[in-house]
Amino acid sequence: MHQKGTEKMKVYNEKPWQIDKGQKTMDDALQAQGYIRDIGGPGRPTVIISIAAEVLDKLFPHKDEPKKQWTERRLWEWWSNRSDVVRHWQMCELHRAAETKKQERVLIDAARREHAEFIARTTRLAEMLERQDEAFHSAQIEGLRRQSCRVDRSGNQGE
């Protein structure tokens, strides 16, 4: 009799994502949390949830189906472990939105690298022209300097 009580306590105390063999498995709510984090990006939970709700509502508006509309409240329920019910259509939409945001981040990172390489190339070219003959190449040097300084690192137009 004492042994049954111990087994119940053992089952009660175990983490929900662990199975008997020590392997970890992820339940739907934890997976939804991961997708929300992927969609919302880095930051505080309030910002992550807000961004994720905007993205999901933009990608999947469900204007004719109010019960399927994405809200911050629904996302907070999963984030704070108050709900562990994630429907199949919700998981599919979360997955698609997370993949979309990951692809956007990859493209943005590639554009940032390309821009940094462009700035470095134009700066090196201007320095090389200065070393050769600054007076002769002054027009080209000025043009290169303006071109490399016109757009700052954030992508905003300068000057």
N, CA, C and O of each residue as an XYZ file, in Angstrom:
636
protein
N       0.832     -1.192      0.000
C       0.000      0.000      0.000
C       0.875      1.252      0.000
O       0.593      2.225     -0.700
N       1.906      1.209      0.774
C       2.829      2.339      0.808
C       3.484      2.556     -0.565
O       3.770      3.686     -0.960
N       3.710      1.459     -1.273
C       4.355      1.541     -2.578
C       3.466      2.260     -3.586
O       3.981      3.032     -4.395
N       2.157      2.040     -3.571
C       1.258      2.712     -4.503
C       1.260      4.223     -4.265
O       1.253      5.010     -5.212
N       1.269      4.611     -3.012
C       1.317      6.041     -2.708
C       2.595      6.667     -3.230
O       2.573      7.797     -3.716
N       3.711      5.953     -3.139
C       4.980      6.454     -3.632
C       4.939      6.604     -5.149
O       5.445      7.586     -5.693
N       4.335      5.627     -5.835
C       4.230      5.712     -7.296
C       3.390      6.902     -7.709
O       3.718      7.596     -8.670
N       2.303      7.140     -6.982
C       1.458      8.285     -7.323
C       2.236      9.592     -7.140
O       2.150     10.497     -7.970
N       2.982      9.674     -6.063
C       3.771     10.885     -5.830
C       4.839     11.049     -6.905
O       5.123     12.164     -7.343
N       5.420      9.950     -7.318
C       6.464     10.007     -8.342
C       5.875     10.526     -9.651
O       6.467     11.390    -10.299
N       4.720     10.008    -10.040
C       4.074     10.443    -11.274
C       3.659     11.897    -11.155
O       3.785     12.661    -12.111
N       3.170     12.282     -9.996
C       2.715     13.648     -9.797
C       3.869     14.646     -9.884
O       3.689     15.748    -10.402
N       5.040     14.278     -9.390
C       6.176     15.190     -9.349
C       6.972     15.251    -10.653
O       7.765     16.174    -10.840
N       6.781     14.297    -11.547
C       7.557     14.303    -12.780
C       7.180     15.477    -13.663
O       6.057     15.979    -13.614
N       8.111     15.890    -14.447
C       7.869     16.968    -15.402
C       6.980     16.419    -16.526
O       7.149     15.267    -16.928
N       6.040     17.217    -17.039
C       5.110     16.698    -18.043
C       5.758     16.343    -19.374
O       5.193     15.557    -20.135
N       6.926     16.898    -19.674
C       7.544     16.618    -20.967
C       8.536     15.463    -20.898
O       9.178     15.152    -21.902
N       8.677     14.825    -19.752
C       9.587     13.699    -19.632
C       8.798     12.389    -19.633
O       7.721     12.303    -19.044
N       9.336     11.394    -20.287
C       8.716     10.083    -20.266
C       9.593      9.136    -19.462
O      10.699      9.505    -19.068
N       9.124      7.938    -19.218
C       9.789      7.014    -18.299
C      11.233      6.707    -18.649
O      12.049      6.546    -17.742
N      11.582      6.621    -19.908
C      12.926      6.215    -20.303
C      13.939      7.354    -20.218
O      15.097      7.174    -20.594
N      13.533      8.492    -19.745
C      14.462      9.608    -19.616
C      14.568     10.454    -20.872
O      15.281     11.457    -20.884
N      13.873     10.064    -21.922
C      13.886     10.856    -23.144
C      12.876     11.983    -22.994
O      11.828     11.814    -22.371
N      13.199     13.121    -23.565
C      12.289     14.250    -23.463
C      11.396     14.307    -24.689
O      11.841     14.052    -25.808
N      10.150     14.640    -24.471
C       9.210     14.862    -25.559
C       8.504     16.179    -25.270
O       8.362     16.557    -24.108
N       8.071     16.861    -26.274
C       7.492     18.180    -26.093
C       5.989     18.102    -26.291
O       5.523     17.602    -27.315
N       5.239     18.584    -25.336
C       3.799     18.605    -25.533
C       3.414     19.828    -26.359
O       4.254     20.674    -26.666
N       2.145     19.911    -26.712
C       1.692     20.944    -27.635
C       1.886     22.365    -27.098
O       2.292     23.257    -27.843
N       1.602     22.577    -25.822
C       1.724     23.930    -25.272
C       3.184     24.392    -25.281
O       3.456     25.555    -25.579
N       4.115     23.508    -24.963
C       5.533     23.886    -25.005
C       5.987     24.163    -26.432
O       6.775     25.076    -26.679
N       5.485     23.372    -27.356
C       5.833     23.607    -28.753
C       5.238     24.936    -29.225
O       5.878     25.673    -29.975
N       4.019     25.239    -28.786
C       3.402     26.521    -29.133
C       4.218     27.677    -28.561
O       4.387     28.702    -29.221
N       4.725     27.517    -27.338
C       5.583     28.547    -26.747
C       6.827     28.778    -27.600
O       7.235     29.919    -27.818
N       7.419     27.703    -28.075
C       8.594     27.827    -28.937
C       8.280     28.561    -30.228
O       9.053     29.407    -30.677
N       7.133     28.230    -30.826
C       6.733     28.919    -32.055
C       6.471     30.402    -31.787
O       6.846     31.255    -32.591
N       5.831     30.707    -30.663
C       5.559     32.103    -30.326
C       6.877     32.856    -30.168
O       7.001     33.991    -30.628
N       7.854     32.238    -29.527
C       9.176     32.857    -29.356
C       9.839     33.065    -30.723
O      10.459     34.102    -30.958
N       9.710     32.083    -31.625
C      10.292     32.220    -32.962
C       9.631     33.353    -33.744
O      10.300     34.085    -34.473
N       8.328     33.490    -33.587
C       7.593     34.527    -34.311
C       7.887     35.898    -33.723
O       8.142     36.851    -34.459
N       7.852     36.002    -32.397
C       8.014     37.294    -31.737
C       9.434     37.803    -31.684
O       9.658     39.005    -31.550
N      10.406     36.897    -31.789
C      11.798     37.310    -31.743
C      12.280     37.522    -30.325
O      11.579     37.181    -29.371
N      13.477     38.085    -30.176
C      14.028     38.278    -28.830
C      13.348     39.453    -28.121
O      12.786     40.343    -28.760
N      13.412     39.435    -26.809
C      12.856     40.545    -26.046
C      12.073     40.073    -24.842
O      12.120     38.905    -24.457
N      11.350     41.013    -24.259
C      10.520     40.691    -23.102
C       9.269     39.944    -23.547
O       8.837     40.104    -24.689
N       8.688     39.149    -22.691
C       7.495     38.381    -23.068
C       6.345     39.247    -23.580
O       5.653     38.849    -24.517
N       6.128     40.423    -22.987
C       5.030     41.268    -23.471
C       5.251     41.695    -24.915
O       4.309     41.752    -25.705
N       6.504     41.996    -25.253
C       6.820     42.411    -26.618
C       6.714     41.214    -27.568
O       6.175     41.332    -28.668
N       7.227     40.076    -27.139
C       7.174     38.865    -27.962
C       5.729     38.504    -28.283
O       5.398     38.231    -29.437
N       4.872     38.502    -27.270
C       3.465     38.141    -27.456
C       2.778     39.144    -28.361
O       2.011     38.755    -29.242
N       3.039     40.423    -28.163
C       2.410     41.461    -28.972
C       2.792     41.324    -30.444
O       1.933     41.385    -31.323
N       4.079     41.140    -30.704
C       4.549     40.988    -32.089
C       3.970     39.720    -32.702
O       3.521     39.735    -33.848
N       3.975     38.630    -31.952
C       3.446     37.363    -32.467
C       1.962     37.487    -32.802
O       1.515     36.971    -33.826
N       1.200     38.163    -31.952
C      -0.234     38.338    -32.219
C      -0.457     39.158    -33.487
O      -1.335     38.839    -34.289
N       0.342     40.218    -33.668
C       0.217     41.040    -34.877
C       0.547     40.239    -36.128
O      -0.174     40.302    -37.124
N       1.641     39.486    -36.071
C       2.063     38.700    -37.230
C       1.017     37.639    -37.572
O       0.646     37.478    -38.734
N       0.549     36.923    -36.560
C      -0.441     35.867    -36.802
C      -1.750     36.443    -37.335
O      -2.366     35.865    -38.230
N      -2.174     37.581    -36.788
C      -3.411     38.202    -37.264
C      -3.254     38.709    -38.698
O      -4.202     38.681    -39.482
N      -2.061     39.167    -39.029
C      -1.801     39.654    -40.390
C      -1.756     38.494    -41.391
O      -2.314     38.591    -42.484
N      -1.088     37.395    -41.011
C      -0.973     36.248    -41.916
C      -2.277     35.449    -42.020
O      -2.632     34.957    -43.092
N      -2.983     35.327    -40.893
C      -4.201     34.516    -40.841
C      -5.317     35.321    -40.175
O      -5.587     35.133    -38.989
N      -5.976     36.222    -40.929
C      -6.943     37.125    -40.303
C      -8.224     36.450    -39.784
O      -8.740     36.887    -38.756
N      -8.750     35.436    -40.422
C      -9.985     34.745    -40.011
C     -11.108     35.735    -39.697
O     -11.747     35.643    -38.649
N     -11.343     36.675    -40.603
C     -12.359     37.702    -40.361
C     -13.764     37.118    -40.250
O     -14.591     37.635    -39.499
N     -14.039     36.048    -40.988
C     -15.372     35.447    -40.959
C     -15.550     34.445    -39.820
O     -16.663     33.981    -39.575
N     -14.483     34.115    -39.134
C     -14.540     33.128    -38.051
C     -13.955     33.724    -36.774
O     -12.754     33.595    -36.533
N     -14.775     34.371    -35.957
C     -14.251     35.035    -34.752
C     -13.574     34.083    -33.762
O     -12.668     34.507    -33.044
N     -13.977     32.833    -33.700
C     -13.370     31.889    -32.758
C     -11.971     31.478    -33.187
O     -11.209     30.939    -32.385
N     -11.629     31.727    -34.441
C     -10.298     31.367    -34.933
C      -9.354     32.556    -35.001
O      -8.201     32.401    -35.402
N      -9.819     33.744    -34.616
C      -8.962     34.930    -34.690
C      -7.865     34.861    -33.639
O      -8.079     34.392    -32.521
N      -6.678     35.342    -34.025
C      -5.533     35.314    -33.125
C      -5.578     36.511    -32.192
O      -5.722     37.650    -32.635
N      -5.453     36.248    -30.901
C      -5.460     37.309    -29.901
C      -4.258     37.146    -28.977
O      -3.694     36.060    -28.846
N      -3.886     38.247    -28.345
C      -2.802     38.173    -27.372
C      -3.202     37.292    -26.197
O      -2.359     36.604    -25.620
N      -4.469     37.307    -25.843
C      -4.923     36.491    -24.713
C      -4.683     35.008    -24.965
O      -4.233     34.287    -24.074
N      -4.983     34.556    -26.174
C      -4.771     33.143    -26.508
C      -3.292     32.781    -26.404
O      -2.936     31.726    -25.878
N      -2.443     33.660    -26.907
C      -1.004     33.401    -26.848
C      -0.498     33.436    -25.411
O       0.364     32.639    -25.042
N      -1.026     34.358    -24.588
C      -0.620     34.420    -23.176
C      -1.007     33.152    -22.428
O      -0.291     32.717    -21.526
N      -2.135     32.561    -22.797
C      -2.570     31.326    -22.138
C      -1.528     30.231    -22.328
O      -1.215     29.503    -21.387
N      -0.995     30.113    -23.527
C       0.037     29.097    -23.779
C       1.358     29.501    -23.135
O       2.059     28.663    -22.567
N       1.692     30.776    -23.224
C       2.970     31.251    -22.704
C       3.072     31.018    -21.204
O       4.120     30.611    -20.703
N       1.990     31.275    -20.493
C       2.017     31.174    -19.033
C       1.524     29.816    -18.526
O       1.269     29.651    -17.333
N       1.394     28.864    -19.420
C       0.974     27.497    -19.073
C      -0.387     27.434    -18.402
O      -0.623     26.549    -17.578
N      -1.283     28.345    -18.731
C      -2.643     28.277    -18.203
C      -3.531     27.418    -19.083
O      -4.613     27.003    -18.670
N      -3.070     27.153    -20.302
C      -3.825     26.294    -21.207
C      -2.854     25.350    -21.898
O      -1.761     25.744    -22.307
N      -3.269     24.111    -22.018
C      -2.423     23.156    -22.740
C      -3.141     22.602    -23.963
O      -2.701     21.615    -24.553
N      -4.241     23.235    -24.342
C      -5.000     22.796    -25.509
C      -4.584     23.628    -26.716
O      -4.822     24.834    -26.769
N      -3.965     22.967    -27.676
C      -3.585     23.616    -28.927
C      -4.201     22.786    -30.044
O      -3.864     21.616    -30.225
N      -5.086     23.393    -30.771
C      -5.761     22.678    -31.858
C      -4.806     22.507    -33.044
O      -3.809     23.216    -33.176
N      -5.149     21.547    -33.893
C      -4.285     21.234    -35.034
C      -4.111     22.450    -35.947
O      -2.990     22.758    -36.352
N      -5.204     23.141    -36.275
C      -5.099     24.298    -37.167
C      -4.247     25.395    -36.533
O      -3.540     26.110    -37.243
N      -4.302     25.539    -35.205
C      -3.486     26.540    -34.530
C      -2.001     26.188    -34.640
O      -1.162     27.048    -34.908
N      -1.699     24.913    -34.429
C      -0.304     24.472    -34.511
C       0.226     24.657    -35.934
O       1.367     25.079    -36.122
N      -0.604     24.340    -36.937
C      -0.176     24.507    -38.335
C       0.108     25.981    -38.652
O       1.108     26.300    -39.296
N      -0.770     26.869    -38.200
C      -0.573     28.287    -38.470
C       0.632     28.836    -37.698
O       1.388     29.652    -38.226
N       0.810     28.393    -36.458
C       1.991     28.811    -35.697
C       3.270     28.372    -36.407
O       4.230     29.135    -36.512
N       3.268     27.132    -36.891
C       4.446     26.606    -37.592
C       4.745     27.417    -38.848
O       5.892     27.791    -39.090
N       3.709     27.689    -39.650
C       3.916     28.453    -40.885
C       4.405     29.869    -40.596
O       5.284     30.378    -41.292
N       3.844     30.500    -39.583
C       4.272     31.854    -39.230
C       5.712     31.853    -38.719
O       6.485     32.754    -39.048
N       6.077     30.858    -37.923
C       7.449     30.771    -37.399
C       8.443     30.575    -38.543
O       9.503     31.201    -38.559
N       8.107     29.714    -39.496
C       8.985     29.505    -40.648
C       9.123     30.777    -41.476
O      10.213     31.095    -41.953
N       8.023     31.501    -41.648
C       8.060     32.761    -42.396
C       8.984     33.768    -41.720
O       9.795     34.411    -42.386
N       8.865     33.908    -40.397
C       9.711     34.856    -39.667
C      11.178     34.436    -39.697
O      12.061     35.289    -39.782
N      11.447     33.139    -39.627
C      12.839     32.673    -39.707
C      13.439     33.017    -41.064
O      14.586     33.457    -41.145
N      12.666     32.818    -42.129
C      13.155     33.153    -43.466
C      13.400     34.654    -43.599
O      14.383     35.068    -44.214
N      12.512     35.472    -43.027
C      12.710     36.925    -43.050
C      14.010     37.304    -42.346
O      14.771     38.136    -42.839
N      14.259     36.690    -41.193
C      15.475     37.003    -40.440
C      16.730     36.616    -41.215
O      17.734     37.327    -41.172
N      16.675     35.493    -41.922
C      17.817     35.064    -42.732
C      18.079     36.087    -43.845
O      19.227     36.452    -44.097
N      17.017     36.544    -44.504
C      17.178     37.535    -45.572
C      17.707     38.858    -45.025
O      18.554     39.492    -45.654
N      17.223     39.273    -43.879
C      17.687     40.525    -43.280
C      19.153     40.424    -42.895
O      19.920     41.360    -43.121
N      19.551     39.291    -42.312
C      20.960     39.104    -41.952
C      21.855     39.120    -43.184
O      22.944     39.694    -43.161
N      21.390     38.484    -44.267
C      22.173     38.474    -45.504
C      22.297     39.890    -46.068
O      23.367     40.275    -46.541
N      21.221     40.661    -46.022
C      21.260     42.037    -46.523
C      22.198     42.896    -45.679
O      22.920     43.736    -46.214
N      22.190     42.688    -44.360
C      23.098     43.446    -43.488
C      24.554     43.124    -43.792
O      25.402     44.015    -43.843
N      24.837     41.828    -43.997
C      26.217     41.437    -44.343
C      26.626     42.051    -45.672
O      27.728     42.584    -45.798
N      25.744     41.980    -46.666
C      26.050     42.528    -47.985
C      26.284     44.032    -47.904
O      27.179     44.564    -48.561
N      25.482     44.708    -47.102
C      25.644     46.155    -46.955
C      26.968     46.491    -46.275
O      27.657     47.424    -46.688
N      27.324     45.746    -45.248
C      28.595     45.976    -44.552
C      29.771     45.735    -45.490
O      30.756     46.473    -45.453
N      29.675     44.708    -46.329
C      30.727     44.440    -47.306
C      30.828     45.578    -48.322
O      31.929     45.961    -48.719
N      29.694     46.113    -48.740
C      29.678     47.231    -49.687
C      30.366     48.453    -49.079
O      31.190     49.095    -49.731
N      30.027     48.770    -47.832
C      30.642     49.917    -47.154
C      32.154     49.713    -47.049
O      32.927     50.636    -47.304
N      32.570     48.511    -46.674
C      34.002     48.229    -46.533
C      34.711     48.343    -47.883
O      35.810     48.892    -47.957
N      34.091     47.828    -48.956
C      34.701     47.895    -50.288
C      34.862     49.332    -50.756
O      35.928     49.713    -51.239
N      33.800     50.138    -50.615
C      33.886     51.523    -51.085
C      34.883     52.323    -50.253
O      35.578     53.187    -50.786
N      34.960     52.046    -48.960
C      35.938     52.734    -48.113
C      37.360     52.367    -48.527
O      38.228     53.235    -48.620
N      37.594     51.076    -48.775
C      38.932     50.648    -49.217
C      39.292     51.272    -50.559
O      40.432     51.689    -50.763
N      38.335     51.338    -51.468
C      38.591     51.925    -52.782
C      38.925     53.410    -52.657
O      39.842     53.898    -53.318
N      38.186     54.128    -51.815
C      38.471     55.556    -51.614
C      39.854     55.747    -51.000
O      40.578     56.659    -51.398
N      40.231     54.915    -50.049
C      41.558     55.016    -49.427
C      42.662     54.715    -50.435
O      43.716     55.351    -50.427
N      42.407     53.731    -51.307
C      43.402     53.386    -52.322
C      43.596     54.553    -53.291
O      44.724     54.871    -53.668
N      42.492     55.190    -53.692
C      42.597     56.332    -54.601
C      43.305     57.503    -53.928
O      44.054     58.227    -54.583
N      43.077     57.701    -52.617
C      43.770     58.774    -51.893
C      45.276     58.548    -51.889
O      46.057     59.486    -52.051
N      45.673     57.292    -51.701
C      47.105     56.987    -51.653
C      47.775     57.188    -53.007
O      48.939     57.584    -53.070
N      47.047     56.918    -54.093
C      47.649     57.048    -55.426
C      47.877     58.522    -55.758
O      49.016     58.961    -55.917
N      46.799     59.270    -55.859
C      46.923     60.696    -56.179
C      45.618     61.377    -55.783
O      44.630     61.350    -56.517
N      45.644     61.981    -54.610
C      44.413     62.567    -54.059
C      43.890     63.695    -54.932
O      42.680     63.800    -55.133
N      44.758     64.532    -55.450
C      44.324     65.665    -56.266
C      43.688     65.187    -57.573
O      42.675     65.735    -58.006
N      44.276     64.177    -58.196
C      43.775     63.684    -59.481
C      42.437     62.952    -59.322
O      41.551     63.088    -60.166
N      42.293     62.181    -58.247
C      41.088     61.363    -58.043
C      40.097     61.993    -57.068
O      39.244     61.287    -56.531
N      40.183     63.273    -56.829
C      39.348     63.905    -55.802
C      37.853     63.752    -56.078
O      37.076     63.553    -55.144
N      37.439     63.841    -57.337
C      36.010     63.703    -57.661
C      35.514     62.276    -57.348
O      34.445     62.090    -56.767
N      36.315     61.285    -57.747
C      35.926     59.899    -57.473
C      35.938     59.598    -55.968
O      35.067     58.892    -55.460
N      36.925     60.138    -55.275
C      37.030     59.920    -53.828
C      35.809     60.511    -53.125
O      35.204     59.877    -52.260
N      35.463     61.727    -53.510
C      34.294     62.383    -52.897
C      33.018     61.596    -53.184
O      32.181     61.423    -52.297
N      32.869     61.120    -54.415
C      31.695     60.317    -54.764
C      31.612     59.030    -53.962
O      30.539     58.661    -53.484
N      32.740     58.344    -53.813
C      32.758     57.110    -53.030
C      32.445     57.383    -51.561
O      31.718     56.620    -50.925
N      32.985     58.454    -51.032
C      32.728     58.797    -49.626
C      31.240     59.108    -49.420
O      30.633     58.666    -48.445
N      30.663     59.875    -50.355
C      29.232     60.180    -50.235
C      28.396     58.910    -50.350
O      27.420     58.733    -49.620
N      28.780     58.033    -51.263
C      28.027     56.799    -51.476
C      28.095     55.878    -50.264
O      27.089     55.270    -49.897
N      29.255     55.768    -49.643
C      29.384     54.877    -48.496
C      28.807     55.487    -47.232
O      28.475     54.748    -46.305
N      28.673     56.800    -47.154
C      28.134     57.446    -45.947
C      26.663     57.813    -46.087
O      26.028     58.189    -45.101
N      26.112     57.713    -47.288
C      24.732     58.139    -47.519
C      23.742     57.255    -46.769
O      22.762     57.748    -46.210
N      23.997     55.967    -46.758
C      23.099     55.042    -46.080
C      23.809     54.533    -44.842
O      24.893     53.957    -44.927
N      23.187     54.750    -43.685
C      23.842     54.281    -42.462
C      23.556     52.792    -42.243
O      22.857     52.177    -43.049
N      24.077     52.212    -41.177
C      23.987     50.769    -40.922
C      22.560     50.272    -40.751
O      22.274     49.113    -41.050
N      21.663     51.123    -40.277
C      20.291     50.676    -40.057
C      19.481     50.647    -41.349
O      18.361     50.137    -41.362
N      20.027     51.183    -42.424
C      19.309     51.189    -43.695
C      18.545     52.473    -43.939
O      17.891     52.610    -44.973
N      18.611     53.413    -43.021
C      17.924     54.697    -43.206
C      18.782     55.616    -44.040
O      20.011     55.546    -44.020
N      18.110     56.472    -44.769
C      18.836     57.449    -45.576
C      19.430     58.506    -44.657
O      18.737     59.047    -43.795
N      20.689     58.792    -44.838
C      21.364     59.798    -44.039
C      21.345     61.153    -44.728
O      20.818     61.284    -45.833
N      21.899     62.129    -44.101
C      22.036     63.520    -44.596
C      20.753     64.088    -45.064
O      20.710     65.237    -45.504
